[in-house]
Every structure is written in structure tokens, then in C-alpha cells.
Amino acid sequence: MVSIADPAVIPIIYPMRPGFPKGAMKSNFYRVLMPFSKSGSALPAVFNTRDEALHKQLKNPIAPMFSLSNTVTHETSVDQVLDVMFQQLDQRYVDSHKTFDLGNWLQYFAFDVMGTLTFSKRYGFLEQGQDVDGMLETIWNYMVDAAPFTQIPWFDELWRKNRVIAMLKGSTGFSILKVVGGFVGERQRTVKDGGSGDKNVPLYHRDMLSRFLEISQTNDSVPSWAPTAWTFSNVIAGSDSTGVVLKTTMYNLLVHWSTLQRLQEELVNAERKQHITRPFPTWAEVCNLPYLDACINEGVRLHPPFCLPLERVVPEGGVTLCGHHFSEGTVIGMSPWVVNRHRPTFGEDANSWRPERWLRQGAEHHKKLENSILTVGHLSTMFIVREHILTFGAGRRICLGKNIALLEMKKLVSALVLNYEFRLLDPNAFIVENCWFFRQSGLNVGIKRRVL
């Protein structure tokens, strides 16, 4: 596999329309990430399918659900989760003066938001203050298991996607599929038994699972297993990626106090000039704040949730990139971690936290930086069309959940900074592990309420 770092070739390798050039496809890297059931089949999803026709078949029916205009209609649900989180922080840590790992709670928040949006109920991470039923550990173990095999996909077929071996040792992703299958089956039985099918509920108030099932029932082109695939994606990828960026952003704000103070000043000044809702600012109130925008973008750039190259196979005729010709069949890719630290683009301090890099030289410079990021992000709304948010990689395979992540991050970061003061105990205790997804720990803090 040939890894390329120059952001200039992002639109060539990951085009918005079928291309690179015509005929290119994802490598077997992505089949490794398909969960394998005991029945002997691998479950495709929007992200991991290599079949362009199937990708379109899976993505197009649900894409409107994830538009920014539709996402913000769920803001009340996000506020409900924020309320639970703040209650728990106050009861467990503010009142008792106990220290804790803030990173865990940022991840609990992200997961409970997706649980609320997908199933109309939280998983319970926030209420219990822990990994409910080992769900987070199960997802991490799935990634730990899968990551090495993405580099030897031929062995994945022999060892992890083998029906006989699956019967003996269990199949990859089966425990997560079991959780997802339980939710889907329960909802299907409820509707069948005459329970709420949500038909009389406004579209924007229905949870995602009910809409997944409705699409499956009304669209003959959708495979019968599509609701399970869509729900699996929400569970396994809809929260971990957001959690990584939230932890990165909060960690760096607490380490670099001058940037935290500047963000606080922006929020307080905005509150003086215009009404900002307490305790949870609305999307409309914070979505266009320049420095908040810069901090989120810098978190997205500095620590992408996925840090292995996003592989593609060079098609017939080959392709020339960065002055080098790559022949047909060559596997090439770009690692978000490497691309996002491209010094000619982001500066000699590309490895450092500096939100100000997003503020200088106006809209054209800002757009150049955004188009150079290969990550879950490009989350700015200030200087370009508000609905234009490039995310998870680039091109037509971008992550559908980008707008949900943006809504969560801007609301949570602004609410935390306005309402609490944090004291980071030891910056060196922050630990990062990479197994395709990232896992971070050690964001240990003390907390108290800010005086209004």
C-alpha cells in the first residue's frame, strides 16, 4: 500500500462522483470491517461496502435524514441528554469535589445522544456513570481485533470470516450485531402487535430506527437487512468518532489556557450582545461563533478518529499522482493523521494546537485548510455555505453523521465552557491508543460551577 500525504490530491483519490479515475474502488481493507455473523455472512454497510451500486442503494434512501436542516430538529433531544449529563456532573463531582476522567463522560454523552436519536432512549451511560453492559469495551475489542487484519485482508477471510471457525470461537462483531438485532427485533414486534408505528408522529420527531424500518417497508430497492446495517453503523461509528474529537478539543483547551480564556470571552461577549440560552446554548446562538468554530476545527484536524489510510485500488490505465505513476491494481491511500499534519498546508507547527490558524487570512485561506483535512470534520460553518460540511474522508463516501457530530460538539463544548471551570490534574496522564479507532484516557480533572 502506498501512502500519500499531499492534501492537494484528496479530490482526485476521493472524488464526489465515481472516479479516481472511473473504475476505482475501495480495497479489501473495508471488507475486514464488515461484521461476520454465525450464519456465515458479512454485513455490508454504507461505509464498508466496496460495491458502488450497493453503496448508493444503502446511502440514498437515508441521506436526507442526516441533512443539517433535519439534524437541528433533534436539538431538543440533545438538550435532554445535556441535562442528564450536567445533573450527574453536579451530583457526583461538583458537590463532592471528587476528581474524575472527563473523557469518559464526553464519550457517554456522545453515545447517549445517538441512543436517543436512534432508539428514543438513552443507553444509560450517563445515569450509571459507566460502560453499560460492556458496550464500549465490546466496540473497542472489535476494533483491536480488526485493525491488524486490515493490513492482511486475505488472512481475514481464512480466520475471521470462516463459518467453521466462527462456530468455535464466535464471529467478529457478533456481540454488537446481537445488541442491534435486539433493538430492531423489539421494534418490529411492537409494530406488528399494534404498538406505535409512529405513523401519526411528525417525521422530524420519529427516531431513526422507526424511519429505517419505514424506508425498508416502502422502498422495494432496499435490502431486507438494511435496517440492521444502518442501525449497526449508528451504534458502532456514530459516537466513538464524536467522542474522540470532543476529548481532543477539551484536553487541548485545558492544557492551553489562553485558548480556553479566549473561547470563554467569545461566549460571554456573545451573551452580552445577544441572548444566549442558559444552561445550554442553542445551535442558532453558537453555530457561527468564529473562535468556537476554530477550536472544533482544530480538534478535528489534530486528532482524527480514524488513523489508518483510507485505501483505494488504482483502476485500469493507472494514475499519476504527485509526479509518480501508479499502475493498475496498486493500493494507495491517505492517512487522516498524516494529511492533517501536512506542514506546507497547515504550517511548521502543524503538530501543535493552535486554533488561530483557522482565523487568519480570510475566507479563502480558511476554505483551503478545510479542503485539506481528511477526517471526521471540516466542521466549520462560518466562512462557507452553512450546509457545506466535508467529513469522514472526502468525496461521495463522506460520513452521513457529520451534522449530528457538529451539533453535539458545538453545543456541548460551549455549554461546558460557560457553566463549569475545570482543572486538569496531569497533562501527561492523557493516553492515546490507535486500533483504527482511537481510544483516549486520562483526562482527569477537578470541576466546579462557574459564577454567572
C-alpha positions in Angstrom: 0.0 0.0 0.0 1.3 3.4 -1.0 0.5 6.2 1.5 0.2 9.8 0.1 0.3 12.9 2.3 -0.4 15.8 0.0 -3.9 17.2 0.6 -3.9 18.5 -3.0 -4.8 15.0 -4.3 -7.8 14.5 -1.9 -10.4 15.3 -4.6 -8.6 13.0 -7.1 -8.5 9.9 -4.8 -11.8 10.6 -3.1 -14.0 12.4 -5.7 -17.6 13.5 -5.1 -18.6 11.5 -8.2 -17.5 8.0 -9.3 -14.0 8.5 -10.4 -10.3 8.3 -9.5 -10.4 7.8 -12.4 -13.5 5.9 -13.5 -13.4 2.3 -12.2 -11.5 2.8 -9.0 -12.8 1.0 -5.9 -12.2 0.5 -2.2 -9.7 -2.2 -1.3 -10.3 -5.3 0.8 -9.3 -3.2 3.8 -13.0 -2.4 4.1 -14.3 -6.0 3.9 -12.3 -6.7 7.1 -14.5 -4.1 8.9 -17.7 -5.9 8.0 -19.1 -7.8 11.0 -19.4 -11.5 10.3 -22.5 -13.4 11.6 -22.6 -17.1 12.7 -24.8 -17.8 9.7 -21.7 -17.2 7.6 -22.3 -13.8 6.0 -20.6 -10.5 6.3 -22.8 -7.5 6.8 -22.2 -4.6 4.4 -22.9 -1.0 5.5 -22.7 2.4 3.9 -19.1 2.9 5.0 -17.6 -0.6 4.4 -19.2 -1.8 1.2 -16.9 -1.9 -1.8 -19.8 -2.2 -4.3 -20.7 1.2 -5.6 -24.2 0.2 -6.7 -24.9 -1.2 -3.2 -23.4 1.8 -1.6 -25.8 4.0 -3.5 -28.7 1.7 -2.7 -27.9 1.9 1.0 -27.0 5.6 1.3 -29.5 7.4 -0.9 -32.7 6.4 1.0 -31.4 7.6 4.4 -29.2 10.6 3.4 -32.0 13.2 3.8 -32.4 12.1 7.4 -28.8 13.3 8.1 -29.0 16.8 6.4 -28.2 19.7 8.6 -31.7 21.1 8.4 -33.2 17.8 9.6 -30.4 17.3 12.2 -31.2 20.5 14.1 -34.8 19.4 14.5 -33.3 16.9 17.1 -31.8 19.7 19.2 -34.4 19.2 22.0 -33.3 15.6 22.3 -29.6 16.7 22.6 -30.6 19.2 25.3 -32.3 16.4 27.2 -29.1 14.4 27.2 -27.1 17.5 28.2 -29.5 18.0 31.1 -28.8 14.4 32.4 -25.1 14.9 32.0 -25.0 18.2 33.9 -27.1 16.7 36.7 -24.7 13.8 37.0 -21.6 16.0 37.0 -23.1 18.3 39.7 -24.2 15.4 41.9 -21.1 13.2 41.5 -18.3 15.7 41.3 -19.2 19.4 41.9 -20.9 18.8 45.2 -18.3 16.2 46.4 -15.2 17.8 45.0 -14.1 14.4 43.6 -11.9 14.3 40.6 -12.8 12.2 37.5 -11.9 11.3 33.9 -13.8 13.9 31.9 -13.1 11.9 28.7 -15.4 9.1 29.8 -18.3 11.5 30.3 -17.7 13.1 26.9 -18.0 9.6 25.3 -21.0 8.7 27.5 -22.7 11.9 26.2 -22.0 11.0 22.5 -23.3 7.5 22.9 -26.4 8.5 24.8 -27.2 11.2 22.2 -27.1 8.5 19.4 -29.1 6.2 21.6 -31.8 8.8 22.0 -31.8 9.7 18.3 -31.8 6.1 17.1 -34.0 4.3 19.6 -35.8 7.1 21.5 -34.0 6.1 24.7 -30.6 6.5 26.2 -28.3 3.6 26.7 -27.9 4.7 30.3 -24.2 5.5 30.3 -24.8 8.9 31.9 -27.2 7.8 34.5 -25.0 4.9 35.6 -21.7 6.7 35.0 -20.1 3.6 33.5 -19.9 1.4 30.4 -23.3 -0.2 30.4 -23.2 -3.9 29.6 -19.6 -3.5 28.5 -20.8 -2.0 25.2 -17.9 0.4 24.8 -15.3 -2.3 25.6 -17.0 -4.6 23.1 -16.7 -2.0 20.3 -13.1 -1.3 21.2 -12.3 -5.1 21.2 -13.9 -5.4 17.8 -11.5 -2.6 16.5 -8.5 -4.2 18.3 -9.3 -7.4 16.6 -10.0 -5.9 13.1 -7.2 -3.4 12.8 -4.2 -5.8 12.1 -6.3 -7.7 9.6 -7.0 -4.6 7.6 -3.3 -4.9 6.5 -3.6 -8.7 5.8 -7.2 -9.0 4.4 -6.5 -12.3 2.8 -6.0 -13.8 6.2 -9.2 -12.2 7.5 -11.1 -14.4 5.1 -9.4 -17.5 6.5 -9.5 -16.7 10.2 -12.2 -14.1 11.0 -14.8 -14.7 8.2 -14.7 -18.5 8.3 -18.0 -20.2 9.2 -16.3 -23.2 10.9 -14.0 -21.1 13.0 -16.9 -18.7 13.8 -18.8 -21.6 15.3 -15.9 -22.5 17.5 -14.7 -19.1 18.7 -17.5 -16.7 17.9 -17.7 -14.4 15.0 -16.4 -10.9 14.6 -18.8 -8.2 15.6 -21.4 -10.8 16.6 -21.9 -9.4 20.1 -22.6 -5.9 18.6 -24.9 -7.4 16.0 -26.8 -9.1 18.8 -27.4 -5.8 20.5 -28.5 -4.2 17.3 -30.7 -7.2 16.4 -32.4 -7.0 19.8 -33.4 -3.3 19.2 -34.5 -3.9 15.7 -36.5 -7.1 16.6 -38.1 -5.4 19.6 -39.3 -2.5 17.5 -40.6 -4.8 14.7 -42.6 -6.9 17.2 -44.1 -3.7 18.7 -45.3 -2.5 15.4 -46.6 -6.0 14.4 -48.5 -6.3 17.7 -50.3 -3.0 17.0 -48.0 -0.8 19.0 -46.8 2.6 18.0 -45.6 2.6 14.4 -45.0 6.4 14.6 -47.2 6.9 11.5 -49.1 9.8 13.2 -46.0 11.4 14.6 -44.4 14.2 12.6 -41.4 12.9 10.5 -38.8 15.1 12.4 -39.9 13.6 15.8 -39.6 10.0 14.8 -36.4 8.2 15.9 -34.0 6.9 13.3 -34.9 3.2 13.8 -38.6 3.8 13.1 -37.6 5.7 9.9 -35.2 3.0 8.9 -37.9 0.4 9.1 -40.4 2.6 7.3 -37.9 3.1 4.4 -37.4 -0.7 4.3 -41.1 -1.3 4.1 -41.8 1.3 1.4 -38.8 1.1 -0.8 -38.5 -2.2 -2.8 -34.9 -1.4 -3.8 -33.7 -1.6 -0.2 -32.4 -5.0 1.0 -34.3 -6.6 3.9 -31.2 -6.4 6.1 -30.7 -2.7 5.5 -32.2 -1.5 8.8 -29.8 -3.7 10.7 -26.9 -2.4 8.7 -27.9 1.2 9.2 -28.5 0.7 12.9 -25.2 -1.1 13.3 -23.4 1.9 11.8 -25.2 4.3 14.3 -24.1 2.1 17.2 -20.5 1.4 16.3 -19.4 4.5 14.5 -22.0 7.2 15.4 -20.5 8.0 18.8 -16.8 6.9 19.1 -15.7 9.3 16.4 -17.5 12.3 18.1 -16.1 11.3 21.4 -12.5 11.3 20.1 -12.8 14.9 18.8 -14.6 16.1 22.0 -11.8 14.7 24.2 -9.1 16.2 21.9 -10.7 19.6 22.0 -11.4 19.7 25.7 -7.9 18.3 26.6 -6.2 21.0 24.5 -8.3 23.8 25.8 -7.4 22.8 29.3 -3.7 22.5 28.5 -3.6 25.7 26.6 -5.3 28.1 29.0 -5.0 31.1 26.7 -7.2 29.4 24.1 -9.8 28.4 26.8 -9.9 32.0 28.0 -10.3 33.4 24.5 -13.2 30.9 23.9 -14.8 31.9 27.3 -14.5 35.6 26.3 -16.2 35.0 23.0 -19.1 33.2 24.6 -19.5 35.8 27.3 -19.3 38.7 24.8 -21.9 36.9 22.6 -24.1 36.6 25.7 -23.8 40.3 26.3 -24.6 41.3 22.7 -27.3 38.8 22.1 -29.3 36.4 24.2 -27.6 33.1 24.8 -29.7 30.4 26.4 -28.6 29.0 29.7 -27.6 26.4 30.6 -27.5 25.1 27.1 -26.9 27.5 24.2 -28.9 26.8 21.1 -27.4 25.8 17.8 -28.6 29.1 16.3 -26.7 31.1 19.0 -23.4 29.3 18.7 -23.1 27.9 15.2 -21.4 31.0 13.8 -19.1 31.9 16.6 -15.6 32.2 15.0 -13.4 31.0 17.8 -15.6 28.2 18.9 -15.6 27.2 15.2 -11.8 27.4 15.1 -11.4 25.2 18.2 -13.7 22.5 16.8 -11.9 22.6 13.5 -8.5 22.4 15.2 -9.7 19.4 17.3 -10.9 17.7 14.1 -7.6 18.4 12.4 -5.3 17.5 15.2 -6.8 14.2 16.2 -8.9 12.4 13.5 -10.8 9.5 15.0 -9.6 7.1 12.2 -5.9 6.9 11.6 -5.2 4.2 9.1 -5.0 5.1 5.4 -8.4 5.1 3.6 -7.4 2.7 0.8 -8.4 2.7 -2.9 -7.3 0.4 -5.8 -5.9 2.1 -8.9 -8.1 1.2 -11.9 -7.2 0.2 -15.4 -4.8 2.6 -17.1 -3.2 3.6 -13.9 -3.0 7.2 -12.5 -0.3 9.8 -11.9 -0.3 11.5 -8.5 2.3 13.9 -7.1 4.5 13.3 -10.1 4.5 9.5 -9.8 2.7 7.0 -11.9 0.9 4.1 -10.2 -0.1 1.1 -12.2 -3.4 -0.7 -12.3 -4.1 -2.7 -9.1 -1.8 -0.6 -6.9 -3.4 0.0 -3.5 -3.0 3.6 -2.4 -4.5 5.7 0.3 -4.2 8.7 2.6 -4.0 8.6 6.4 -6.0 11.4 8.0 -3.4 11.7 10.8 -0.6 12.3 8.3 -2.6 14.5 5.9 -3.9 16.7 8.7 -0.3 17.5 9.7 0.9 18.5 6.2 3.3 21.3 7.0 3.2 23.1 3.7 -0.6 23.5 4.2 -1.0 23.9 8.0 2.3 25.5 8.9 5.5 24.4 10.6 3.6 24.0 13.8 1.1 21.5 12.3 1.7 19.1 15.2 0.6 21.8 17.7 -2.8 23.0 19.0 -3.4 26.5 17.5 -7.0 27.4 16.7 -5.9 30.8 15.4 -4.6 29.1 12.2 -8.3 29.0 11.2 -8.9 32.7 11.7 -6.1 34.4 9.7 -6.1 35.5 6.0 -9.8 35.4 5.5 -12.3 33.1 3.8 -10.1 31.8 1.0 -7.4 30.6 3.4 -10.0 29.0 5.7 -11.5 27.1 2.8 -8.1 25.9 1.7 -7.5 24.4 5.2 -10.9 22.8 5.3 -10.4 21.2 1.9 -7.1 19.8 3.1 -8.5 17.9 6.1 -9.2 14.2 5.8 -11.1 13.4 8.9 -14.4 13.4 10.7 -14.8 17.1 10.4 -14.3 20.1 8.2 -16.9 21.2 10.6 -16.8 24.9 10.1 -19.9 26.9 9.2 -18.5 30.4 9.4 -16.9 31.2 6.0 -18.5 28.8 3.6 -22.1 27.8 2.8 -23.6 26.5 6.1 -24.7 23.2 4.8 -21.3 22.5 3.2 -19.5 20.3 5.7 -16.9 17.9 4.4 -16.5 15.0 6.8 -15.0 11.5 7.3 -12.6 11.3 4.5 -13.8 13.1 1.4 -15.9 12.7 -1.7 -19.1 10.7 -2.1 -18.1 8.3 0.8 -18.2 11.0 3.5 -19.8 10.1 6.8 -23.5 10.7 6.9 -23.4 11.6 10.6 -21.2 14.7 10.2 -24.0 17.1 11.0 -25.0 15.2 14.1 -21.4 15.3 15.3 -21.3 19.1 14.6 -24.5 19.7 16.6 -23.2 17.7 19.5 -19.7 19.2 19.6 -20.7 22.9 19.3 -23.5 22.6 21.9 -21.5 20.5 24.4 -18.2 22.5 24.3 -20.0 25.8 24.6 -22.2 24.6 27.4 -19.2 23.1 29.4 -17.1 26.3 29.0 -20.0 28.6 30.0 -21.1 26.6 33.0 -18.0 25.0 34.5 -14.4 25.6 35.5 -12.1 22.6 35.0 -8.7 21.9 36.5 -6.6 19.4 34.6 -4.7 17.3 37.1 -1.8 16.0 34.9 -1.5 16.7 31.2 1.0 13.8 30.8 -1.6 11.3 32.1 -3.6 11.6 28.8 -3.0 8.4 26.9 -3.9 7.6 23.3 -4.2 4.1 21.7 -4.7 3.5 18.0 -6.5 0.5 16.6 -8.2 2.0 13.5 -10.4 3.9 16.0 -8.6 5.8 18.7 -9.1 5.4 22.4 -8.1 8.1 24.9 -8.0 8.0 28.6 -6.5 10.0 31.5 -8.4 13.3 31.0 -8.5 13.6 34.8 -10.0 16.9 36.1 -11.4 18.7 39.1 -14.6 20.6 38.5 -16.7 23.5 39.9 -19.5 25.6 38.7 -18.7 29.0 37.1 -20.0 32.0 38.9 -22.5 33.7 36.5 
